[in-house]
Amino acid sequence: MTKINELRDMSDEQLQATMNEAGETLFRLRFQSQSERLNTPSEIRKNRRLIARIKTLQTERAAAIQ
């Protein structure tokens, strides 16, 4: 799991790439959860929270620029 300090050290492009990857993973996990049983259901929550952390950082950075 990526910690907030690790996310803060990333550039905007790296954050966006990480968020895209987490979004794709979340999509696959949701699809898998509907079609079969997940081995680790907590992965859905972890990916949702990672996306939320990244969006929060992006908002903070956008507010700091203005």
C-alpha positions as a printed Julia matrix, in Angstrom:
66×3 Matrix{Float64}:
   0.0     0.0     0.0
   1.22    3.43   -0.87
   1.59    5.76    2.09
   0.64    9.43    1.89
   4.26   10.53    2.23
   5.21    8.41   -0.76
   2.37    9.97   -2.74
   3.46   13.48   -1.77
   6.94   12.78   -3.17
   5.5    11.83   -6.58
   5.2    14.27   -9.46
   1.81   15.16  -10.93
   2.37   12.78  -13.85
   3.29    9.92  -11.52
   0.21   10.59   -9.4
  -2.02   10.53  -12.47
  -0.46    7.26  -13.68
  -0.9     5.7   -10.23
  -4.52    6.81  -10.12
  -5.19    5.39  -13.58
  -3.63    2.08  -12.58
  -5.65    1.96   -9.35
  -8.82    2.75  -11.3
  -8.21   -0.09  -13.73
  -7.48   -2.45  -10.85
 -10.66   -1.35   -9.07
 -12.67   -1.97  -12.23
 -11.25   -5.49  -12.57
 -11.87   -6.23   -8.89
 -15.49   -5.06   -9.09
 -16.05   -7.13  -12.2
 -14.44  -10.16  -10.56
 -16.49   -9.71   -7.39
 -19.7    -9.91   -9.41
 -18.67  -12.92  -11.45
 -16.82  -14.97   -8.82
 -15.62  -14.9    -5.25
 -12.7   -12.62   -4.43
  -9.74  -13.96   -2.49
  -9.2   -10.61   -0.76
 -12.34   -8.45   -0.72
 -10.45   -5.75    1.15
  -8.53   -4.91   -2.05
 -11.57   -3.02   -3.34
 -11.53   -0.76   -0.27
  -7.75   -0.26   -0.51
  -7.96    0.85   -4.13
 -10.88    3.18   -3.45
  -8.94    4.82   -0.62
  -5.8     5.12   -2.75
  -7.77    6.92   -5.45
  -9.29    9.23   -2.81
  -5.84   10.03   -1.4
  -4.51   10.88   -4.85
  -7.5    13.09   -5.65
  -7.04   14.89   -2.33
  -3.38   15.56   -3.11
  -4.27   16.83   -6.57
  -6.83   19.19   -5.06
  -4.32   20.43   -2.49
  -1.75   21.1    -5.2
  -4.28   22.92   -7.37
  -5.31   25.12   -4.42
  -1.67   25.9    -3.61
  -1.08   27.17   -7.15
  -3.95   29.66   -6.98
